[in-house]
Amino acid sequence: MSKIFAVTNQKGGVGKTTTSVNLAASLAATQRKILLVDLDAQGNATMGCGVNKNELELSVCEVLLDEHEIGQVIVPVESAGFDLLPSNSDMTAAEVELLGQEGRELRLRHALSVVRDRYDYIIIDCPPTLNMATINALTAADGVIIPMQCEYYALEGLTALLGTIEQIQSTVNSQLELVGLLRTMFDPRNNLANQVSSQLILHFGDKVYRTLIPRNVRLAEAPSHGLPVLLYDKNSRGALSYLALAGEILRKEEKSQAVNKQATQEKQEQQATV
C-alpha cells in the first residue's frame, strides 16, 4: 500500500510546489513508483514537470467532478520517471461546483483509491489557501509535509495550519498525521533563521527533517525549463538536498514499518500465551 503525502502550507511562497516536484523526482530516482498530484489552479507543478497546462484536454478538475476516471487523466513524465495528475485554471471552477455537491471532501480520496496500489508514494501539491482542494488533499492523505521558511510570520501560519490538521483528524480523516516540517530557502548566515530553526526543533523534535533546503539559483531556474532540478543540474546544492530529503523520508518509513511489525509480533505472542 502506498503512502500519500500532502505538501501544504497556507502561506504562499514557501516552496510547496518546488518541494512536491523535486521530492517526486528524487523518490523516483530511488526506483520507487511515484504519482504527483497537482491541486493548484495555477498549475505550477504541472508546468514544472514540462507539461503545458494550457494544452491539457483533461485535468484533475474532471476527476474531482466525477466526469472522467483518474486513469484517463494521469500523464507520464517520462524524463523524470514519475506520473502526474495535472492541473490548470479549470480547478477554480471545479472548487465552486464542488461546494454544492454531497461528499465533496472525499472526491480525491475515492479517485486515488483506484490507482493507489500502483504507486509507492503519492505526493499532493496543495494550493496556498484552505479551500476545497486542500481539504480534499488532507482527507485523502496519510501524512502532511509542511515546507516553511524560518522567519517570524511562518510560526503564526504554522499554528493555524496545525489547527486545521486537527480539525480534519477529528472529522473526516482520523489517520492523518504530521509527517515532517521542512525548512526551505534556508540561509545559515541569517540569525533569525537559525533562531526559528532552533525553536522548531525544540517544539517538534524529530518531526523536523534534518535536511535543509538552501536558497539555490539552480533550484529557482529549473521550473522555467520544465524540469525538476535533478534533471536540470544534478550536482547543484538544490538537487543534492532533495535527494537527501528523499533518503530521510525512506529511512523514516522503514523504521516506522519495523516498529509496527515488532509491535504486531509482540501482540500476537501475548495472545498466544493467553
Buried (B, 14 or more C-beta within 10 A) or exposed (E): EBBBBBBBBBBEEBBBBBBBBBBBBBBBBBEBBBBBBBBBBBBBBBBBBBBEBEEBEBBBBBBBBEEBBBEEBBBEBEEBBBBBBBBBBBBBEBBEBBEEEEEBBBBBBBBBEEBBEEBBBBBBBBBBBBBBBBBBBBBBBBBBBBBBBBBEEBBEBBEEBBEBBEEBBEEBBEEBBBBBBBBBBBEEEBEEBBEBBEEBBEEBEEBBBEBBBBBBEBBEBBBEEBBBBBBBBEEBBBBBBBBBBBBBBBEBBEEEEEEEEEEEEEEEEEEEEE
